[in-house]
Amino acid sequence: MNIVRKKLSHFTWSEMWEGVMTVPPSQIFLAVVITAINFVVLTGYDWIAVRYLKKKLPLRNIMIGAVIGYALSNLLGWILGGTSVRYRLYTRWGFSWVEVIAFISVLSVTFWLGMFLLAGIAFVMLPVNFPERYQDHLYFSPLLYGYLFLGCVVAYLLATIFIRRPIHIGNQDFAFPPFRLSLLQLSVSAIDFALATLVLYVLLPPGTSNYSTVLVSYLSAMIVTVVLHVPGGFGVLELMVLELLEKDGDPSTSVSLAITCGLLLFRLIYHFIPGLLATFLFLHQEWIWYRSKQALAPTDAP
């Protein structure tokens, strides 16, 4: 966070506000549309988990759980937002706490599958330009990391084909999803990350960088965010994008200001507005639950 503050200290609030106001409305509208499409895709995460557990749940509930869970997860972090909210919602919809744990586990696997797939493709096939100071700390070449990521994806898919019996760990049995469901996991997660990156990409000034570099910066930020449990990834995403996209390492250029303004808009469109709407939707669900309990409560006889 200190590094991010240092980078942003080169700009005044008035400069950033003017920069935000210069972003064409067409770019903002496109970012909003892509965000809306992405949240529809996010429903696939929860649908896959429900299908894996062989539970029956109306699609409306699945969509509510997915939108609230992911919007608050983006804003507050995976633990404070997505996990706790989903536990409250899905236990009310008939899931046991063990099933909720399995549910969250399926979501996590789906999340990492898509990340590994896109990161692997980016490192192996697309032009990715890391600053020299990052390349010195990678230990291996980006190409090798790409093959490792893709290898993990292939190993998982092969396991779903050949390991059909449950695996006993302690007192619990764990089974891989069917191969078709695994392919769906891969597709939903990859589309999710691709669309989220596209939202950020369209808000950046044209010609700043190629899509693959923005994708790598976004995926890198998400990995650090999940591993370190940084709420909302605040500071991490900004640092990754600014470090990878700044021209000539100079944080005071007009390009850096435009990138910063794009990041602010991305936070607003992709995180804050959906998070606010999800909060109201969650409170509405709480109100419905409260009213249903009041209706079922016994009344005192006169």
C-alpha positions in Angstrom: 0.0 0.0 0.0 2.9 2.4 0.7 4.2 1.8 -2.8 0.8 2.6 -4.2 0.5 5.8 -2.2 4.0 6.8 -3.4 2.9 6.3 -7.0 -0.4 8.2 -6.6 1.3 11.0 -4.7 2.6 12.3 -8.1 -1.0 13.3 -8.9 -3.5 15.6 -7.2 -7.2 14.7 -6.7 -8.2 17.4 -9.2 -5.9 15.9 -11.8 -7.3 12.5 -11.3 -10.9 13.8 -11.4 -10.2 15.6 -14.6 -8.6 12.4 -16.0 -11.7 10.4 -15.1 -14.0 13.0 -16.7 -12.0 12.7 -20.0 -12.7 9.0 -20.4 -15.1 8.6 -23.3 -18.7 7.7 -22.2 -18.6 4.9 -24.8 -15.8 3.2 -22.9 -17.6 3.5 -19.6 -20.8 2.2 -21.1 -19.0 -0.8 -22.7 -17.3 -1.5 -19.3 -20.7 -1.5 -17.6 -22.2 -3.9 -20.2 -19.2 -6.3 -19.9 -19.5 -6.2 -16.1 -23.2 -7.1 -16.3 -22.4 -10.0 -18.7 -19.6 -11.2 -16.4 -21.9 -11.4 -13.4 -24.3 -13.6 -15.5 -21.3 -15.8 -16.2 -20.4 -15.9 -12.5 -23.7 -17.7 -11.9 -22.0 -20.7 -13.5 -19.7 -21.1 -10.5 -22.5 -21.7 -8.1 -24.6 -23.7 -10.6 -21.6 -26.1 -11.1 -21.2 -26.5 -7.3 -24.9 -27.2 -6.9 -24.8 -29.7 -9.7 -21.7 -31.4 -8.2 -23.5 -31.8 -4.9 -26.6 -33.1 -6.6 -28.8 -30.6 -4.8 -32.0 -29.1 -6.2 -32.2 -25.4 -6.0 -34.1 -22.9 -8.1 -32.0 -21.0 -10.6 -33.2 -17.7 -9.1 -31.6 -18.7 -5.8 -28.4 -19.8 -7.5 -28.2 -16.4 -9.3 -28.9 -14.5 -6.0 -26.2 -16.5 -4.2 -23.6 -16.0 -7.0 -24.2 -12.2 -7.4 -24.2 -11.5 -3.7 -21.3 -13.8 -3.0 -19.0 -12.6 -5.8 -19.9 -8.9 -5.6 -19.1 -8.9 -1.8 -16.1 -11.1 -2.3 -14.7 -8.5 -4.8 -15.3 -5.8 -2.3 -14.5 -7.3 1.1 -12.4 -10.4 0.2 -13.1 -14.1 -0.2 -13.4 -14.9 3.5 -15.3 -11.8 4.7 -17.5 -11.5 1.7 -18.1 -14.6 -0.4 -17.7 -17.4 2.1 -19.6 -16.0 5.1 -22.5 -14.7 2.9 -22.8 -17.9 1.1 -22.8 -19.9 4.3 -25.7 -17.8 5.6 -27.7 -18.1 2.3 -27.1 -21.7 1.5 -27.7 -23.1 5.0 -31.1 -21.4 4.8 -31.7 -23.1 1.5 -31.3 -26.5 2.9 -27.5 -27.1 2.7 -25.7 -28.6 5.7 -22.5 -27.0 6.9 -20.5 -29.9 5.4 -22.2 -29.4 2.0 -21.4 -25.6 2.2 -17.7 -26.5 2.8 -17.8 -28.8 -0.2 -19.6 -26.1 -2.1 -16.9 -23.5 -1.4 -14.2 -26.1 -2.3 -15.7 -26.6 -5.7 -15.8 -22.8 -6.2 -12.2 -22.6 -5.3 -11.1 -25.3 -7.7 -13.1 -23.8 -10.5 -11.5 -20.4 -9.7 -7.9 -21.7 -9.9 -8.6 -23.8 -13.0 -9.5 -20.8 -15.1 -6.7 -18.7 -13.7 -4.1 -21.4 -14.5 -5.5 -21.9 -18.0 -5.4 -18.2 -18.9 -2.1 -17.6 -17.2 -0.6 -20.6 -19.0 -1.9 -19.5 -22.4 -0.6 -15.9 -21.8 2.9 -17.0 -20.8 3.2 -19.6 -23.6 1.5 -18.1 -26.5 1.0 -14.3 -26.0 3.4 -11.4 -25.8 4.0 -10.7 -22.2 6.5 -7.9 -21.3 7.6 -7.9 -17.7 9.9 -5.1 -16.4 13.4 -6.3 -15.8 13.1 -5.9 -12.0 10.3 -8.5 -12.1 12.1 -10.9 -14.4 15.0 -11.1 -11.9 12.7 -12.4 -9.2 10.8 -15.0 -11.3 13.4 -17.7 -10.8 12.1 -19.4 -14.0 11.2 -18.0 -17.4 7.5 -17.0 -18.0 7.4 -19.8 -20.6 8.2 -22.4 -18.0 5.6 -21.1 -15.7 3.1 -21.2 -18.5 3.8 -24.9 -19.1 3.5 -25.6 -15.4 0.1 -23.9 -15.2 -1.2 -25.7 -18.3 0.2 -29.0 -16.9 -1.8 -28.5 -13.7 -5.0 -28.1 -15.8 -4.3 -31.1 -17.9 -3.5 -33.2 -14.8 -6.8 -32.2 -13.2 -8.8 -33.1 -16.4 -7.0 -36.5 -16.6 -7.8 -37.1 -13.0 -11.5 -36.6 -13.6 -11.3 -39.2 -16.4 -9.3 -41.9 -14.7 -10.0 -41.5 -11.0 -13.6 -42.3 -10.6 -13.6 -43.8 -7.1 -13.8 -41.4 -4.1 -10.6 -40.6 -2.3 -10.6 -41.2 1.4 -9.0 -38.4 3.5 -9.7 -38.8 7.2 -13.4 -39.5 7.7 -14.4 -37.8 4.4 -14.8 -39.1 0.9 -13.8 -36.8 -2.0 -14.7 -37.5 -5.6 -13.6 -35.6 -8.8 -16.4 -34.1 -10.8 -17.4 -35.8 -14.1 -15.2 -34.9 -17.0 -18.0 -32.8 -18.7 -18.6 -30.8 -15.5 -14.8 -30.3 -15.2 -14.8 -28.8 -18.7 -17.6 -26.5 -17.7 -15.6 -25.5 -14.6 -12.7 -24.6 -16.9 -14.8 -22.7 -19.3 -16.8 -20.6 -16.8 -13.7 -19.6 -14.8 -11.7 -18.7 -18.0 -14.5 -16.6 -19.4 -14.9 -14.9 -16.0 -11.2 -13.8 -15.9 -11.2 -12.9 -19.5 -14.3 -10.6 -19.1 -13.0 -9.1 -15.9 -9.7 -8.2 -17.6 -11.6 -6.9 -20.6 -13.5 -4.4 -18.3 -10.2 -3.1 -17.1 -8.7 -3.1 -20.6 -11.5 -1.0 -22.2 -11.1 1.6 -19.4 -7.4 2.1 -20.0 -6.2 4.6 -22.5 -6.0 3.2 -26.0 -2.5 2.0 -27.0 -1.3 1.7 -23.4 -0.6 -2.0 -23.6 -1.8 -5.2 -25.2 -4.6 -7.3 -23.8 -2.2 -10.1 -22.7 -0.1 -7.9 -20.5 -3.2 -6.5 -18.8 -4.4 -10.1 -18.4 -1.2 -11.1 -16.7 -1.2 -8.1 -14.4 -4.8 -8.9 -13.4 -4.2 -12.6 -12.9 -1.0 -11.8 -10.9 -3.0 -9.5 -8.7 -5.7 -12.1 -8.1 -3.2 -14.7 -7.1 -1.5 -12.4 -4.6 -4.9 -11.3 -3.3 -6.2 -14.9 -2.7 -2.9 -16.1 -1.2 -2.5 -13.2 1.2 -6.2 -12.7 1.8 -6.1 -9.0 0.9 -9.6 -7.7 1.2 -10.8 -6.8 -2.3 -7.2 -6.8 -3.5 -7.0 -3.1 -2.8 -3.5 -1.9 -3.5 -2.4 -5.1 -5.1 -4.2 -4.7 -8.4 -3.2 -1.1 -8.6 0.4 -1.9 -8.0 0.6 -4.7 -10.5 -1.1 -2.8 -13.3 0.9 0.4 -12.7 4.2 -1.5 -12.5 3.6 -3.5 -15.6 2.0 -0.8 -17.8 3.9 2.4 -16.9 6.1 3.7 -19.7 9.8 3.8 -19.0 9.2 3.4 -15.3 8.2 7.0 -14.8 5.1 7.3 -12.6 4.6 11.0 -13.3 3.8 10.7 -17.0 0.4 11.5 -18.5 0.1 7.8 -19.5 0.4 6.8 -15.8 -2.3 9.3 -14.9 -4.6 7.9 -17.5 -3.9 4.3 -16.2 -4.7 5.5 -12.7 -8.0 7.0 -13.8 -8.8 3.7 -15.6 -8.1 1.8 -12.4 -10.4 4.1 -10.4 -13.2 3.6 -12.9 -12.6 -0.1 -12.8 -13.0 -0.1 -9.0 -16.2 1.9 -9.2 -17.8 -0.1 -12.1 -16.6 -3.6 -11.2 -16.3 -3.5 -7.4 -18.1 -0.7 -5.7 -21.4 -0.5 -7.6 -22.0 -4.3 -7.7 -21.0 -4.4 -4.1 -23.5 -1.8 -3.1 -26.3 -3.5 -5.1 -25.3 -6.9 -3.6 -25.5 -5.4 -0.1 -29.1 -4.2 -0.7 -30.0 -7.6 -2.3 -28.6 -9.4 0.8 -30.5 -7.1 3.2 -33.6 -7.8 1.1 -33.0 -11.6 1.6 -32.6 -11.0 5.3 -35.9 -9.1 5.4 -37.7 -11.9 3.5 -36.3 -14.4 6.0 -37.3 -12.3 8.9 -40.9 -11.9 7.6 -41.2 -15.6 6.9 -40.1 -16.4 10.5 -42.6 -13.9 11.8 -45.4 -15.4 9.8 -44.6 -18.9 11.1 -44.2 -17.8 14.7 -47.1 -18.9 17.0 -49.5 -16.1 18.1 -50.8 -15.8 21.6 -54.4 -16.9 22.1 -56.7 -14.2 23.4 
